[in-house]
Amino acid sequence: MTHPRFDGLCIIDADTHLTEPHDLWTARAPRGYEDRVPQVRDVDGVPTWTMDGKALSRAGASGVVGADGVKVPGTTFFQWNIDDVHPAAYDVDSRVALLDEQGIWAQIVYPNTIGFGGQKFHDIGDETLRRLSVELYNDAMADIQDRSGGRLFPMGIVPWWDVDLAVREIERMATLGLRGLNTTTAPHDHGLPDLGDEHWNPMWEAASSLHLPVNFHIGASESSLSWFGSVPWPSLNGDQKLGLGSAMMYLNNAGVIGNIIYTGVLERFPGLQIVSVESGVGWIPFLLKALDYQAGEMTPGSMDNLSMAPSEYFRRQIHSCFWFERSGIAEAIESVGAEHLMFETDFPHPTCVYPDGLEYADAALAGVDDDAVAGIMGLNAARLYDIPVPATAR
C-alpha cells in the first residue's frame, strides 16, 4: 500500500523476519549430515524443529499475518503451522511481490528458529555440526539475497562461541555478499567472556574493517528471548503477558547499548557500526542523558577507558529502528541526529505494523523535514548496509 507522502522515496524496511522453510538446512546438507542438520520432524504429532535429533522448538508460523493476508491479534498464532502464515513469510517471490504491493524497495531480514541472535546454535553439542549449520544458514541467506534481485538482505549469523571461527565466518560473509552480521548479546550466558572483554577484539576488528554493521536484535540471548519474559505477574492472562513481555523486551536493548558504550568497545573500534534492532527509539534520549550523567557521578578514573561522553559514541556509531511509535521521533532526531534512525515494519511478527506501516511512519514523521524523512525511510539503511538504490529514488 503506497503512501503519497513517500512517493519517489527508496523505502527500506530495516527489520523483518524469515519463517525458515523446512528444507533450509537439509537442501544444502553435505553427505552424512542430512539427518543431523536443523530440520522439521513430527514429535508426538507436532511439527518440531530438531538439531542432531534433539528437539529445539515447535515448527510454527513465526508470524501473525495469515495466508489470507489478514493479521490476527494475541496468541492465536501460537498454534499455527507454516501453511497458516502468509507465504511472504517464507517464500522469496511472495515476499518481493508483497514489497511491491506495500511500496517498499528492500528489507533487512532476521531469523526465527535459531534465535534472533543465533544463540540457539549453542544447543548443538557437536562442534563440526554446529559450525556447519551456521555456514549452511549463511549460504541460504546469500541465496535469498541473490534470488530476490537485491531486494532482501538477510543478516549473517556469527559462530559466536569461538572468536577465531567468528572472524573466519565474517570474512566468508563478505565474500558471499552479505551486508551485515547478527550475533547474540550475551555469550557470557554460556561461560564465555562478555562482549566488552578484549577477547572479542578480533571479531570487532573484522566487522569494522569489512564495513559490516553488527546488529543486536532484541531477544538475542537465552536470558532475554521469551514471548512472555520474567516481568509479567502470574495473575495476567496469556495475551496480557505477551503484550507486557514484548514491551519489556524492547527495553532490554537499552542495557545492551549501555554496556557496549561503557565497556569501551566503541572507543577501541571507532569505525564499528552497531544497530539496535526492533527496540524503538523513544527511550534513546533519556538513556543517553542518564549514561552521561552517571558517567560524571563515578569515582575519578573509573571511566578513563572513554575519551568522549557516552552519548557521543551513540551519535558516531549506533543506529536504531522504529515502527509503531507515532510520536517521539522528533525528540530522538534532536538527540542523536536523523541519520541514526531507520524505519521498520517487523513483518510478520506479532508487533508488526502490517499492512499500515507507511501510515504509522507518516504520523511519526509529522513535521520532520524532507531530507531527514528520505534518510530515515531508506537512505540511511542504504548507506549503512551498502544497498544499491534505484537511480530515480530521491
C-alpha positions, 0 to 999 in steps of 0.5 A: 500500500503506497503512501503519497507522502513517500512517493519517489522515496527508496523505502527500506524496511530495516527489520523483518523476519524469515519463517525458515522453510523446512528444507533450509538446512537439509537442501544444502546438507553435505553427505552424512549430515542430512539427518543431523542438520536443523530440520522439521520432524513430527514429535508426538504429532507436532511439527518440531524443529530438531538439531542432531535429533534433539528437539529445539522448538515447535515448527510454527508460523513465526508470524501473525499475518495469515495466508489470507493476508489478514493479521490476527491479534494475541496468541492465536498464532501460537498454534499455527503451522507454516501453511497458516502464515502468509507465504511472504513469510517464507517464500522469496517471490511472495515476499518481493511481490508483497514489497511491491504491493506495500511500496517498499524497495528492500528489507533487512531480514532476521531469523526465527528458529535459531534465535534472533541472535543465533544463540540457539546454535549453542544447543548443538553439542557437536562442534563440526555440526554446529559450525556447519549449520551456521555456514549452511544458514549463511549460504541460504541467506546469500541465496535469498539475497541473490534470488530476490534481485537485491531486494532482501538482505538477510543478516549473517549469523556469527559462530559466536562461541569461538572468536577465531571461527567468528572472524573466519565466518565474517570474512566468508560473509563478505565474500558471499555478499552479505551486508551485515552480521547478527550475533547474540548479546550475551555469550557470557550466558554460556561461560564465555567472556562478555562482549566488552572483554578484549577477547572479542577484539578480533571479531570487532576488528573484522566487522569494522574493517569489512564495513559490516554493521553488527546488529543486536536484535532484541531477544538475542540471548537465552536470558532475554528471548521469551514471548512472555519474559520474567516481568509479567505477574502470574495473575495476567492472562496469556495475551496480557503477558505477551503484550507486557513481555514484548514491551519489556523486551524492547527495553532490554536493548537499552542495557545492551547499548549501555554496556557496549558504550561503557565497556569501551568497545566503541572507543577501541573500534571507532569505525564499528557500526552497531544497530539496535534492532526492533527496540524503538527509539523513544527511550534513546534520549533519556538513556543517553542523558542518564549514561552521561550523567552517571558517567560524571557521578563515578569515582575519578578514573573509573571511566578513563577507558572513554575519551568522549561522553557516552552519548557521543559514541551513540551519535558516531556509531549506533543506529536504531529502528522504529515502527509503531511509535507515532510520536517521539521521533522528533525528540530522538532526531534532536538527540542523536541526529536523523541519520541514526534512525531507520524505519521498520515494519517487523513483518510478520511478527506479532508487533508488526505494523502490517499492512499500515506501516507507511501510515504509522511512519507518516504520523511519526514523521509529522513535521520532520523535514524532507531530507531527514524523512528520505534518510530515515525511510531508506537512505540511511539503511542504504548507506549503512548496509551498502544497498544499491538504490534505484537511480530515480529514488530521491 
